[in-house]
Amino acid sequence: MIMNELNNDIVFYMSITMVALTVVVGIVFGIAKARIRT
């Protein structure tokens, strides 16, 4: 049970990290495109 709960936490945090990275990359690319256009 303990290992299963730990596994769920790891998957949960990994999914949050992936979403956060996607948002950060999207913002960075948006700023880069805006700067290239100007």
N, CA, C and O atoms as a Tripos MOL2 file, in Angstrom:
@<TRIPOS>MOLECULE
protein
  152   151    38     0     0
PROTEIN
NO_CHARGES

@<TRIPOS>ATOM
      1 N           0.8410   -1.2100    0.0000 N.3       1 MET1
      2 CA          0.0000    0.0000    0.0000 C.3       1 MET1
      3 C           0.8780    1.2630    0.0000 C.2       1 MET1
      4 O           0.6300    2.2110   -0.7440 O.2       1 MET1
      5 N           1.8980    1.2440    0.8470 N.am      2 ILE2
      6 CA          2.7500    2.4410    0.9340 C.3       2 ILE2
      7 C           3.4350    2.6880   -0.4090 C.2       2 ILE2
      8 O           3.4600    3.8200   -0.8930 O.2       2 ILE2
      9 N           3.9880    1.6380   -1.0100 N.am      3 MET3
     10 CA          4.6570    1.7950   -2.3070 C.3       3 MET3
     11 C           3.6720    2.2890   -3.3630 C.2       3 MET3
     12 O           4.0180    3.1220   -4.2010 O.2       3 MET3
     13 N           2.4370    1.7710   -3.3200 N.am      4 ASN4
     14 CA          1.4370    2.1770   -4.2990 C.3       4 ASN4
     15 C           1.1240    3.6670   -4.1430 C.2       4 ASN4
     16 O           1.0240    4.3880   -5.1360 O.2       4 ASN4
     17 N           0.9700    4.1250   -2.9070 N.am      5 GLU5
     18 CA          0.6800    5.5460   -2.6780 C.3       5 GLU5
     19 C           1.8530    6.4110   -3.1380 C.2       5 GLU5
     20 O           1.6610    7.4690   -3.7380 O.2       5 GLU5
     21 N           3.0710    5.9460   -2.8500 N.am      6 LEU6
     22 CA          4.2580    6.6920   -3.2610 C.3       6 LEU6
     23 C           4.3060    6.7850   -4.7810 C.2       6 LEU6
     24 O           4.6180    7.8380   -5.3360 O.2       6 LEU6
     25 N           3.9940    5.6740   -5.4520 N.am      7 ASN7
     26 CA          3.9870    5.6490   -6.9100 C.3       7 ASN7
     27 C           2.9790    6.6590   -7.4500 C.2       7 ASN7
     28 O           3.2750    7.3840   -8.4000 O.2       7 ASN7
     29 N           1.7840    6.7110   -6.8460 N.am      8 ASN8
     30 CA          0.7550    7.6480   -7.2940 C.3       8 ASN8
     31 C           1.2450    9.0870   -7.1220 C.2       8 ASN8
     32 O           1.0080    9.9310   -7.9860 O.2       8 ASN8
     33 N           1.9260    9.3680   -6.0080 N.am      9 ASP9
     34 CA          2.4510   10.7150   -5.7820 C.3       9 ASP9
     35 C           3.4780   11.0720   -6.8530 C.2       9 ASP9
     36 O           3.4860   12.1880   -7.3700 O.2       9 ASP9
     37 N           4.3450   10.1110   -7.1790 N.am     10 ILE10
     38 CA          5.3830   10.3750   -8.1920 C.3      10 ILE10
     39 C           4.7260   10.6850   -9.5390 C.2      10 ILE10
     40 O           5.1120   11.6370  -10.2180 O.2      10 ILE10
     41 N           3.7310    9.8770   -9.9210 N.am     11 VAL11
     42 CA          3.0330   10.1110  -11.1990 C.3      11 VAL11
     43 C           2.3400   11.4670  -11.1660 C.2      11 VAL11
     44 O           2.3550   12.2050  -12.1510 O.2      11 VAL11
     45 N           1.7290   11.7930  -10.0200 N.am     12 PHE12
     46 CA          1.0180   13.0660   -9.8670 C.3      12 PHE12
     47 C           1.9740   14.2410  -10.0500 C.2      12 PHE12
     48 O           1.6920   15.1630  -10.8150 O.2      12 PHE12
     49 N           3.1090   14.2050   -9.3420 N.am     13 TYR13
     50 CA          4.0650   15.3100   -9.4410 C.3      13 TYR13
     51 C           4.7010   15.3740  -10.8240 C.2      13 TYR13
     52 O           4.9740   16.4610  -11.3340 O.2      13 TYR13
     53 N           4.9410   14.2020  -11.4380 N.am     14 MET14
     54 CA          5.5240   14.2020  -12.7850 C.3      14 MET14
     55 C           4.5700   14.8440  -13.7810 C.2      14 MET14
     56 O           5.0000   15.5920  -14.6590 O.2      14 MET14
     57 N           3.2630   14.5560  -13.6510 N.am     15 SER15
     58 CA          2.2910   15.1500  -14.5740 C.3      15 SER15
     59 C           2.2360   16.6600  -14.3650 C.2      15 SER15
     60 O           2.1570   17.4180  -15.3310 O.2      15 SER15
     61 N           2.2780   17.1000  -13.1070 N.am     16 ILE16
     62 CA          2.2680   18.5450  -12.8230 C.3      16 ILE16
     63 C           3.5210   19.1920  -13.4130 C.2      16 ILE16
     64 O           3.4550   20.2770  -13.9900 O.2      16 ILE16
     65 N           4.6690   18.5130  -13.2610 N.am     17 THR17
     66 CA          5.9190   19.0580  -13.7960 C.3      17 THR17
     67 C           5.8470   19.1720  -15.3160 C.2      17 THR17
     68 O           6.2980   20.1650  -15.8870 O.2      17 THR17
     69 N           5.2860   18.1630  -15.9690 N.am     18 MET18
     70 CA          5.1710   18.1970  -17.4320 C.3      18 MET18
     71 C           4.2900   19.3650  -17.8700 C.2      18 MET18
     72 O           4.6220   20.0720  -18.8220 O.2      18 MET18
     73 N           3.1650   19.5680  -17.1740 N.am     19 VAL19
     74 CA          2.2690   20.6780  -17.5230 C.3      19 VAL19
     75 C           2.9930   22.0080  -17.3040 C.2      19 VAL19
     76 O           2.9100   22.9060  -18.1420 O.2      19 VAL19
     77 N           3.6940   22.1330  -16.1920 N.am     20 ALA20
     78 CA          4.4060   23.3790  -15.8910 C.3      20 ALA20
     79 C           5.4690   23.6460  -16.9570 C.2      20 ALA20
     80 O           5.6170   24.7720  -17.4300 O.2      20 ALA20
     81 N           6.2070   22.5990  -17.3290 N.am     21 LEU21
     82 CA          7.2470   22.7790  -18.3560 C.3      21 LEU21
     83 C           6.6270   23.1940  -19.6820 C.2      21 LEU21
     84 O           7.1660   24.0480  -20.3860 O.2      21 LEU21
     85 N           5.4850   22.5840  -20.0230 N.am     22 THR22
     86 CA          4.8210   22.9290  -21.2840 C.3      22 THR22
     87 C           4.4050   24.4030  -21.2800 C.2      22 THR22
     88 O           4.5790   25.1070  -22.2740 O.2      22 THR22
     89 N           3.8540   24.8600  -20.1500 N.am     23 VAL23
     90 CA          3.4260   26.2630  -20.0470 C.3      23 VAL23
     91 C           4.6370   27.1890  -20.1650 C.2      23 VAL23
     92 O           4.5930   28.1850  -20.8880 O.2      23 VAL23
     93 N           5.7140   26.8600  -19.4560 N.am     24 VAL24
     94 CA          6.9190   27.7090  -19.4880 C.3      24 VAL24
     95 C           7.4890   27.7650  -20.9050 C.2      24 VAL24
     96 O           7.8390   28.8370  -21.3980 O.2      24 VAL24
     97 N           7.5790   26.5940  -21.5590 N.am     25 VAL25
     98 CA          8.1160   26.5580  -22.9260 C.3      25 VAL25
     99 C           7.2260   27.3730  -23.8610 C.2      25 VAL25
    100 O           7.7260   28.0970  -24.7220 O.2      25 VAL25
    101 N           5.9120   27.2570  -23.6920 N.am     26 GLY26
    102 CA          4.9820   28.0200  -24.5280 C.3      26 GLY26
    103 C           5.1770   29.5200  -24.3500 C.2      26 GLY26
    104 O           5.1800   30.2700  -25.3270 O.2      26 GLY26
    105 N           5.3420   29.9590  -23.0960 N.am     27 ILE27
    106 CA          5.5440   31.3890  -22.8260 C.3      27 ILE27
    107 C           6.8660   31.8530  -23.4360 C.2      27 ILE27
    108 O           6.9370   32.9200  -24.0460 O.2      27 ILE27
    109 N           7.9180   31.0340  -23.2630 N.am     28 VAL28
    110 CA          9.2360   31.4100  -23.7930 C.3      28 VAL28
    111 C           9.1810   31.5280  -25.3160 C.2      28 VAL28
    112 O           9.7100   32.4810  -25.8880 O.2      28 VAL28
    113 N           8.5330   30.5470  -25.9760 N.am     29 PHE29
    114 CA          8.4350   30.6030  -27.4330 C.3      29 PHE29
    115 C           7.5950   31.8040  -27.8630 C.2      29 PHE29
    116 O           7.9000   32.4410  -28.8710 O.2      29 PHE29
    117 N           6.5420   32.1190  -27.1110 N.am     30 GLY30
    118 CA          5.7040   33.2740  -27.4450 C.3      30 GLY30
    119 C           6.5090   34.5640  -27.3680 C.2      30 GLY30
    120 O           6.4020   35.4180  -28.2480 O.2      30 GLY30
    121 N           7.3140   34.7070  -26.3220 N.am     31 ILE31
    122 CA          8.1440   35.9050  -26.1820 C.3      31 ILE31
    123 C           9.1890   35.9500  -27.2990 C.2      31 ILE31
    124 O           9.4450   37.0090  -27.8720 O.2      31 ILE31
    125 N           9.7920   34.7920  -27.6060 N.am     32 ALA32
    126 CA         10.8130   34.7360  -28.6530 C.3      32 ALA32
    127 C          10.2220   35.1480  -29.9970 C.2      32 ALA32
    128 O          10.8330   35.9180  -30.7380 O.2      32 ALA32
    129 N           9.0230   34.6290  -30.3130 N.am     33 LYS33
    130 CA          8.3860   34.9880  -31.5820 C.3      33 LYS33
    131 C           8.0580   36.4760  -31.6160 C.2      33 LYS33
    132 O           8.2350   37.1280  -32.6450 O.2      33 LYS33
    133 N           7.5800   37.0140  -30.4990 N.am     34 ALA34
    134 CA          7.2440   38.4400  -30.4430 C.3      34 ALA34
    135 C           8.4990   39.2850  -30.6610 C.2      34 ALA34
    136 O           8.4520   40.3020  -31.3520 O.2      34 ALA34
    137 N           9.6130   38.8670  -30.0760 N.am     35 ARG35
    138 CA         10.8560   39.6410  -30.2310 C.3      35 ARG35
    139 C          11.3850   39.5220  -31.6540 C.2      35 ARG35
    140 O          11.9270   40.4840  -32.1980 O.2      35 ARG35
    141 N          11.2310   38.3480  -32.2580 N.am     36 ILE36
    142 CA         11.7190   38.1730  -33.6370 C.3      36 ILE36
    143 C          10.8960   39.0480  -34.5940 C.2      36 ILE36
    144 O          11.4400   39.6220  -35.5380 O.2      36 ILE36
    145 N           9.5990   39.1450  -34.3490 N.am     37 ARG37
    146 CA          8.7390   39.9520  -35.2290 C.3      37 ARG37
    147 C           9.1190   41.4190  -35.1780 C.2      37 ARG37
    148 O           9.0510   42.1180  -36.1900 O.2      37 ARG37
    149 N           9.5240   41.8960  -33.9870 N.am     38 THR38
    150 CA          9.8060   43.3390  -33.8820 C.3      38 THR38
    151 C          11.1280   43.7140  -34.4790 C.2      38 THR38
    152 O          11.5010   44.8880  -34.4650 O.2      38 THR38
@<TRIPOS>BOND
     1     1     2 1
     2     2     3 1
     3     3     4 2
     4     3     5 am
     5     5     6 1
     6     6     7 1
     7     7     8 2
     8     7     9 am
     9     9    10 1
    10    10    11 1
    11    11    12 2
    12    11    13 am
    13    13    14 1
    14    14    15 1
    15    15    16 2
    16    15    17 am
    17    17    18 1
    18    18    19 1
    19    19    20 2
    20    19    21 am
    21    21    22 1
    22    22    23 1
    23    23    24 2
    24    23    25 am
    25    25    26 1
    26    26    27 1
    27    27    28 2
    28    27    29 am
    29    29    30 1
    30    30    31 1
    31    31    32 2
    32    31    33 am
    33    33    34 1
    34    34    35 1
    35    35    36 2
    36    35    37 am
    37    37    38 1
    38    38    39 1
    39    39    40 2
    40    39    41 am
    41    41    42 1
    42    42    43 1
    43    43    44 2
    44    43    45 am
    45    45    46 1
    46    46    47 1
    47    47    48 2
    48    47    49 am
    49    49    50 1
    50    50    51 1
    51    51    52 2
    52    51    53 am
    53    53    54 1
    54    54    55 1
    55    55    56 2
    56    55    57 am
    57    57    58 1
    58    58    59 1
    59    59    60 2
    60    59    61 am
    61    61    62 1
    62    62    63 1
    63    63    64 2
    64    63    65 am
    65    65    66 1
    66    66    67 1
    67    67    68 2
    68    67    69 am
    69    69    70 1
    70    70    71 1
    71    71    72 2
    72    71    73 am
    73    73    74 1
    74    74    75 1
    75    75    76 2
    76    75    77 am
    77    77    78 1
    78    78    79 1
    79    79    80 2
    80    79    81 am
    81    81    82 1
    82    82    83 1
    83    83    84 2
    84    83    85 am
    85    85    86 1
    86    86    87 1
    87    87    88 2
    88    87    89 am
    89    89    90 1
    90    90    91 1
    91    91    92 2
    92    91    93 am
    93    93    94 1
    94    94    95 1
    95    95    96 2
    96    95    97 am
    97    97    98 1
    98    98    99 1
    99    99   100 2
   100    99   101 am
   101   101   102 1
   102   102   103 1
   103   103   104 2
   104   103   105 am
   105   105   106 1
   106   106   107 1
   107   107   108 2
   108   107   109 am
   109   109   110 1
   110   110   111 1
   111   111   112 2
   112   111   113 am
   113   113   114 1
   114   114   115 1
   115   115   116 2
   116   115   117 am
   117   117   118 1
   118   118   119 1
   119   119   120 2
   120   119   121 am
   121   121   122 1
   122   122   123 1
   123   123   124 2
   124   123   125 am
   125   125   126 1
   126   126   127 1
   127   127   128 2
   128   127   129 am
   129   129   130 1
   130   130   131 1
   131   131   132 2
   132   131   133 am
   133   133   134 1
   134   134   135 1
   135   135   136 2
   136   135   137 am
   137   137   138 1
   138   138   139 1
   139   139   140 2
   140   139   141 am
   141   141   142 1
   142   142   143 1
   143   143   144 2
   144   143   145 am
   145   145   146 1
   146   146   147 1
   147   147   148 2
   148   147   149 am
   149   149   150 1
   150   150   151 1
   151   151   152 2
@<TRIPOS>SUBSTRUCTURE
     1 MET1         2 RESIDUE 1 A MET
     2 ILE2         6 RESIDUE 1 A ILE
     3 MET3        10 RESIDUE 1 A MET
     4 ASN4        14 RESIDUE 1 A ASN
     5 GLU5        18 RESIDUE 1 A GLU
     6 LEU6        22 RESIDUE 1 A LEU
     7 ASN7        26 RESIDUE 1 A ASN
     8 ASN8        30 RESIDUE 1 A ASN
     9 ASP9        34 RESIDUE 1 A ASP
    10 ILE10       38 RESIDUE 1 A ILE
    11 VAL11       42 RESIDUE 1 A VAL
    12 PHE12       46 RESIDUE 1 A PHE
    13 TYR13       50 RESIDUE 1 A TYR
    14 MET14       54 RESIDUE 1 A MET
    15 SER15       58 RESIDUE 1 A SER
    16 ILE16       62 RESIDUE 1 A ILE
    17 THR17       66 RESIDUE 1 A THR
    18 MET18       70 RESIDUE 1 A MET
    19 VAL19       74 RESIDUE 1 A VAL
    20 ALA20       78 RESIDUE 1 A ALA
    21 LEU21       82 RESIDUE 1 A LEU
    22 THR22       86 RESIDUE 1 A THR
    23 VAL23       90 RESIDUE 1 A VAL
    24 VAL24       94 RESIDUE 1 A VAL
    25 VAL25       98 RESIDUE 1 A VAL
    26 GLY26      102 RESIDUE 1 A GLY
    27 ILE27      106 RESIDUE 1 A ILE
    28 VAL28      110 RESIDUE 1 A VAL
    29 PHE29      114 RESIDUE 1 A PHE
    30 GLY30      118 RESIDUE 1 A GLY
    31 ILE31      122 RESIDUE 1 A ILE
    32 ALA32      126 RESIDUE 1 A ALA
    33 LYS33      130 RESIDUE 1 A LYS
    34 ALA34      134 RESIDUE 1 A ALA
    35 ARG35      138 RESIDUE 1 A ARG
    36 ILE36      142 RESIDUE 1 A ILE
    37 ARG37      146 RESIDUE 1 A ARG
    38 THR38      150 RESIDUE 1 A THR
